[in-house]
Amino acid sequence: MCFLIVIAAGCGRPDETSQPSIFLIPEGYKGWVMVEYDKDNGNPSKTEGDYTVFKVNDQGVGKTKTLLSGGGWARNKYFYVNKNGERKQLKQGKMIHGTTQGNKNHTVTYFFVGTAKEFDKAGDYRRKLTEESSS
């Protein structure tokens, strides 16, 4: 009986830390993206349904005061956004590649926007983006 209670308690609704993300990327941007979380100088994020929304600037960097959600990465969504706010979804494996997360001084998500061929030629993204954002 106790065994069933423990299992039931572990199968509850996911908490807010398991929310997937929506990344809003300026239309036409290609290259590495870095989103930094828990930054004092970052923007507050918004939510859309079960998703936390993060905006990326035209240099491929997003900074947010929000903590990185603990899960849901497989359900993340990526969109190009034009000047009118209209969105075009980008598919993982077609225009989104190399999604990784790091945690040095703060948590960071990296991903590449572009074709598979462009991704293959992209080089060492993390060092370059981290150095650029620090300056």
Backbone hydrogen bonds, N-H to C=O, Kabsch-Sander energy under -0.5 kcal/mol:
donor,donor_aa,acceptor,acceptor_aa,energy
5,I,1,M,-1.5
6,V,2,C,-2.2
7,I,3,F,-2.1
8,A,4,L,-2.6
9,A,5,I,-2.3
10,G,6,V,-1.6
11,C,7,I,-0.7
11,C,8,A,-0.9
12,G,9,A,-0.8
18,S,15,D,-2.0
19,Q,16,E,-1.3
22,I,52,T,-2.7
23,F,77,K,-2.5
24,L,22,I,-0.5
24,L,54,F,-2.9
25,I,23,F,-0.6
25,I,79,F,-3.2
27,E,81,V,-2.4
29,Y,26,P,-2.2
31,G,113,V,-2.3
33,V,111,F,-3.0
34,M,60,G,-2.6
35,V,109,T,-2.8
36,E,34,M,-0.5
36,E,62,G,-3.3
37,Y,107,T,-2.6
38,D,66,T,-2.0
39,K,64,T,-2.7
42,G,39,K,-1.7
43,N,63,K,-2.6
46,K,53,V,-1.0
48,E,51,Y,-2.5
51,Y,48,E,-2.2
52,T,20,P,-2.2
53,V,46,K,-3.3
54,F,22,I,-3.0
56,V,24,L,-2.6
57,N,61,V,-2.7
60,G,57,N,-2.0
62,G,34,M,-2.6
64,T,36,E,-2.4
65,K,43,N,-1.8
66,T,43,N,-0.6
70,G,17,T,-4.1
71,G,17,T,-0.8
75,R,72,G,-1.9
76,N,73,W,-1.3
77,K,21,S,-2.6
78,Y,90,L,-0.6
79,F,23,F,-2.6
80,Y,88,K,-2.8
81,V,25,I,-2.5
82,N,86,E,-2.2
85,G,82,N,-2.1
88,K,80,Y,-2.2
90,L,78,Y,-3.2
93,G,96,I,-3.2
94,K,91,K,-1.5
95,M,91,K,-2.7
96,I,91,K,-1.4
97,H,112,F,-2.2
100,T,110,Y,-2.3
102,G,108,V,-2.5
104,K,106,H,-1.2
108,V,102,G,-2.5
109,T,35,V,-2.3
110,Y,100,T,-2.8
111,F,33,V,-1.7
112,F,97,H,-3.2
113,V,31,G,-2.5
114,G,95,M,-2.2
114,G,112,F,-0.6
119,F,115,T,-2.3
120,D,116,A,-2.2
121,K,117,K,-1.1
122,A,119,F,-1.2
125,Y,123,G,-1.2
128,K,124,D,-1.0
129,L,125,Y,-2.8
130,T,126,R,-2.4
131,E,127,R,-2.4
132,E,128,K,-2.2
133,S,129,L,-2.5
134,S,130,T,-1.4
135,S,131,E,-0.9
